[in-house]
């Protein structure tokens, strides 16, 4: 069990869910690889969401909320 105080607690829990999805066949192995790349990038930038990314998240949410026919395409 991962202690909640572990600095990567949330990410490790998310990774386990992706691993479970791979095992059960509803997540492609590439999804697990993509998650690992994201974790690596988190380490490089100090595990903090950068201000430009916060703005991009808000803009994407606004676009989805105001779209007549919103679509989410998942890559990885």
PyMOL commands that place a pseudoatom at each C-alpha (Angstrom):
pseudoatom trace, name=CA, resn=UNK, resi=1, chain=A, elem=C, hetatm=0, pos=[0.000, 0.000, 0.000]
pseudoatom trace, name=CA, resn=UNK, resi=2, chain=A, elem=C, hetatm=0, pos=[1.198, 3.472, -0.874]
pseudoatom trace, name=CA, resn=UNK, resi=3, chain=A, elem=C, hetatm=0, pos=[1.141, 5.902, 2.061]
pseudoatom trace, name=CA, resn=UNK, resi=4, chain=A, elem=C, hetatm=0, pos=[-0.959, 9.024, 1.337]
pseudoatom trace, name=CA, resn=UNK, resi=5, chain=A, elem=C, hetatm=0, pos=[2.031, 11.156, 2.341]
pseudoatom trace, name=CA, resn=UNK, resi=6, chain=A, elem=C, hetatm=0, pos=[4.095, 9.838, -0.588]
pseudoatom trace, name=CA, resn=UNK, resi=7, chain=A, elem=C, hetatm=0, pos=[4.862, 12.749, -2.973]
pseudoatom trace, name=CA, resn=UNK, resi=8, chain=A, elem=C, hetatm=0, pos=[3.707, 10.699, -5.982]
pseudoatom trace, name=CA, resn=UNK, resi=9, chain=A, elem=C, hetatm=0, pos=[0.693, 9.142, -4.198]
pseudoatom trace, name=CA, resn=UNK, resi=10, chain=A, elem=C, hetatm=0, pos=[-1.973, 10.364, -6.608]
pseudoatom trace, name=CA, resn=UNK, resi=11, chain=A, elem=C, hetatm=0, pos=[0.057, 9.578, -9.711]
pseudoatom trace, name=CA, resn=UNK, resi=12, chain=A, elem=C, hetatm=0, pos=[0.882, 6.083, -8.459]
pseudoatom trace, name=CA, resn=UNK, resi=13, chain=A, elem=C, hetatm=0, pos=[-2.808, 5.394, -7.813]
pseudoatom trace, name=CA, resn=UNK, resi=14, chain=A, elem=C, hetatm=0, pos=[-3.644, 6.647, -11.304]
pseudoatom trace, name=CA, resn=UNK, resi=15, chain=A, elem=C, hetatm=0, pos=[-0.926, 4.439, -12.788]
pseudoatom trace, name=CA, resn=UNK, resi=16, chain=A, elem=C, hetatm=0, pos=[-2.389, 1.390, -11.047]
pseudoatom trace, name=CA, resn=UNK, resi=17, chain=A, elem=C, hetatm=0, pos=[-5.789, 2.171, -12.572]
pseudoatom trace, name=CA, resn=UNK, resi=18, chain=A, elem=C, hetatm=0, pos=[-4.198, 2.375, -16.031]
pseudoatom trace, name=CA, resn=UNK, resi=19, chain=A, elem=C, hetatm=0, pos=[-2.368, -0.932, -15.416]
pseudoatom trace, name=CA, resn=UNK, resi=20, chain=A, elem=C, hetatm=0, pos=[-5.691, -2.503, -14.406]
pseudoatom trace, name=CA, resn=UNK, resi=21, chain=A, elem=C, hetatm=0, pos=[-7.238, -1.169, -17.613]
pseudoatom trace, name=CA, resn=UNK, resi=22, chain=A, elem=C, hetatm=0, pos=[-4.442, -2.730, -19.671]
pseudoatom trace, name=CA, resn=UNK, resi=23, chain=A, elem=C, hetatm=0, pos=[-4.933, -6.072, -17.918]
pseudoatom trace, name=CA, resn=UNK, resi=24, chain=A, elem=C, hetatm=0, pos=[-8.691, -5.962, -18.479]
pseudoatom trace, name=CA, resn=UNK, resi=25, chain=A, elem=C, hetatm=0, pos=[-8.275, -4.956, -22.115]
pseudoatom trace, name=CA, resn=UNK, resi=26, chain=A, elem=C, hetatm=0, pos=[-9.978, -1.554, -22.188]
pseudoatom trace, name=CA, resn=UNK, resi=27, chain=A, elem=C, hetatm=0, pos=[-6.770, 0.518, -22.158]
pseudoatom trace, name=CA, resn=UNK, resi=28, chain=A, elem=C, hetatm=0, pos=[-4.072, 0.126, -24.815]
pseudoatom trace, name=CA, resn=UNK, resi=29, chain=A, elem=C, hetatm=0, pos=[-0.524, -0.506, -23.642]
pseudoatom trace, name=CA, resn=UNK, resi=30, chain=A, elem=C, hetatm=0, pos=[0.353, 2.826, -25.262]
pseudoatom trace, name=CA, resn=UNK, resi=31, chain=A, elem=C, hetatm=0, pos=[-1.856, 4.510, -22.650]
pseudoatom trace, name=CA, resn=UNK, resi=32, chain=A, elem=C, hetatm=0, pos=[0.366, 3.140, -19.905]
pseudoatom trace, name=CA, resn=UNK, resi=33, chain=A, elem=C, hetatm=0, pos=[3.449, 4.317, -21.792]
pseudoatom trace, name=CA, resn=UNK, resi=34, chain=A, elem=C, hetatm=0, pos=[1.916, 7.787, -22.233]
pseudoatom trace, name=CA, resn=UNK, resi=35, chain=A, elem=C, hetatm=0, pos=[1.201, 7.986, -18.501]
pseudoatom trace, name=CA, resn=UNK, resi=36, chain=A, elem=C, hetatm=0, pos=[4.853, 7.168, -17.803]
pseudoatom trace, name=CA, resn=UNK, resi=37, chain=A, elem=C, hetatm=0, pos=[5.991, 9.932, -20.146]
pseudoatom trace, name=CA, resn=UNK, resi=38, chain=A, elem=C, hetatm=0, pos=[3.715, 12.350, -18.304]
pseudoatom trace, name=CA, resn=UNK, resi=39, chain=A, elem=C, hetatm=0, pos=[5.196, 11.307, -14.959]
pseudoatom trace, name=CA, resn=UNK, resi=40, chain=A, elem=C, hetatm=0, pos=[8.700, 11.875, -16.311]
pseudoatom trace, name=CA, resn=UNK, resi=41, chain=A, elem=C, hetatm=0, pos=[7.755, 15.359, -17.497]
pseudoatom trace, name=CA, resn=UNK, resi=42, chain=A, elem=C, hetatm=0, pos=[6.248, 16.086, -14.062]
pseudoatom trace, name=CA, resn=UNK, resi=43, chain=A, elem=C, hetatm=0, pos=[9.604, 15.304, -12.464]
pseudoatom trace, name=CA, resn=UNK, resi=44, chain=A, elem=C, hetatm=0, pos=[11.404, 17.605, -14.903]
pseudoatom trace, name=CA, resn=UNK, resi=45, chain=A, elem=C, hetatm=0, pos=[9.160, 20.614, -14.210]
pseudoatom trace, name=CA, resn=UNK, resi=46, chain=A, elem=C, hetatm=0, pos=[9.000, 20.097, -10.469]
pseudoatom trace, name=CA, resn=UNK, resi=47, chain=A, elem=C, hetatm=0, pos=[5.606, 18.371, -10.392]
pseudoatom trace, name=CA, resn=UNK, resi=48, chain=A, elem=C, hetatm=0, pos=[3.722, 21.637, -10.711]
pseudoatom trace, name=CA, resn=UNK, resi=49, chain=A, elem=C, hetatm=0, pos=[1.150, 22.657, -13.291]
pseudoatom trace, name=CA, resn=UNK, resi=50, chain=A, elem=C, hetatm=0, pos=[2.618, 25.643, -15.076]
pseudoatom trace, name=CA, resn=UNK, resi=51, chain=A, elem=C, hetatm=0, pos=[0.557, 28.854, -15.445]
pseudoatom trace, name=CA, resn=UNK, resi=52, chain=A, elem=C, hetatm=0, pos=[0.339, 28.501, -19.241]
pseudoatom trace, name=CA, resn=UNK, resi=53, chain=A, elem=C, hetatm=0, pos=[-1.100, 24.993, -18.775]
pseudoatom trace, name=CA, resn=UNK, resi=54, chain=A, elem=C, hetatm=0, pos=[-3.693, 26.280, -16.289]
pseudoatom trace, name=CA, resn=UNK, resi=55, chain=A, elem=C, hetatm=0, pos=[-4.833, 28.821, -18.884]
pseudoatom trace, name=CA, resn=UNK, resi=56, chain=A, elem=C, hetatm=0, pos=[-4.964, 26.121, -21.576]
pseudoatom trace, name=CA, resn=UNK, resi=57, chain=A, elem=C, hetatm=0, pos=[-7.072, 23.894, -19.313]
pseudoatom trace, name=CA, resn=UNK, resi=58, chain=A, elem=C, hetatm=0, pos=[-9.513, 26.744, -18.673]
pseudoatom trace, name=CA, resn=UNK, resi=59, chain=A, elem=C, hetatm=0, pos=[-9.710, 27.575, -22.389]
pseudoatom trace, name=CA, resn=UNK, resi=60, chain=A, elem=C, hetatm=0, pos=[-10.347, 23.929, -23.295]
pseudoatom trace, name=CA, resn=UNK, resi=61, chain=A, elem=C, hetatm=0, pos=[-13.074, 23.628, -20.653]
pseudoatom trace, name=CA, resn=UNK, resi=62, chain=A, elem=C, hetatm=0, pos=[-14.722, 26.816, -21.908]
pseudoatom trace, name=CA, resn=UNK, resi=63, chain=A, elem=C, hetatm=0, pos=[-14.622, 25.535, -25.489]
pseudoatom trace, name=CA, resn=UNK, resi=64, chain=A, elem=C, hetatm=0, pos=[-16.240, 22.241, -24.456]
pseudoatom trace, name=CA, resn=UNK, resi=65, chain=A, elem=C, hetatm=0, pos=[-18.916, 23.960, -22.391]
pseudoatom trace, name=CA, resn=UNK, resi=66, chain=A, elem=C, hetatm=0, pos=[-19.881, 26.380, -25.158]
pseudoatom trace, name=CA, resn=UNK, resi=67, chain=A, elem=C, hetatm=0, pos=[-19.617, 23.993, -28.127]
pseudoatom trace, name=CA, resn=UNK, resi=68, chain=A, elem=C, hetatm=0, pos=[-22.806, 22.976, -29.880]
pseudoatom trace, name=CA, resn=UNK, resi=69, chain=A, elem=C, hetatm=0, pos=[-21.444, 19.437, -30.428]
pseudoatom trace, name=CA, resn=UNK, resi=70, chain=A, elem=C, hetatm=0, pos=[-18.441, 18.954, -28.097]
pseudoatom trace, name=CA, resn=UNK, resi=71, chain=A, elem=C, hetatm=0, pos=[-16.022, 16.105, -28.803]
pseudoatom trace, name=CA, resn=UNK, resi=72, chain=A, elem=C, hetatm=0, pos=[-13.206, 14.715, -26.682]
pseudoatom trace, name=CA, resn=UNK, resi=73, chain=A, elem=C, hetatm=0, pos=[-10.532, 12.796, -28.587]
pseudoatom trace, name=CA, resn=UNK, resi=74, chain=A, elem=C, hetatm=0, pos=[-8.087, 10.828, -26.429]
pseudoatom trace, name=CA, resn=UNK, resi=75, chain=A, elem=C, hetatm=0, pos=[-4.599, 10.118, -27.743]
pseudoatom trace, name=CA, resn=UNK, resi=76, chain=A, elem=C, hetatm=0, pos=[-2.412, 7.522, -26.090]
for i in range(1, 76): cmd.bond("trace and resi %d" % i, "trace and resi %d" % (i + 1))
show_as sticks, trace
zoom trace
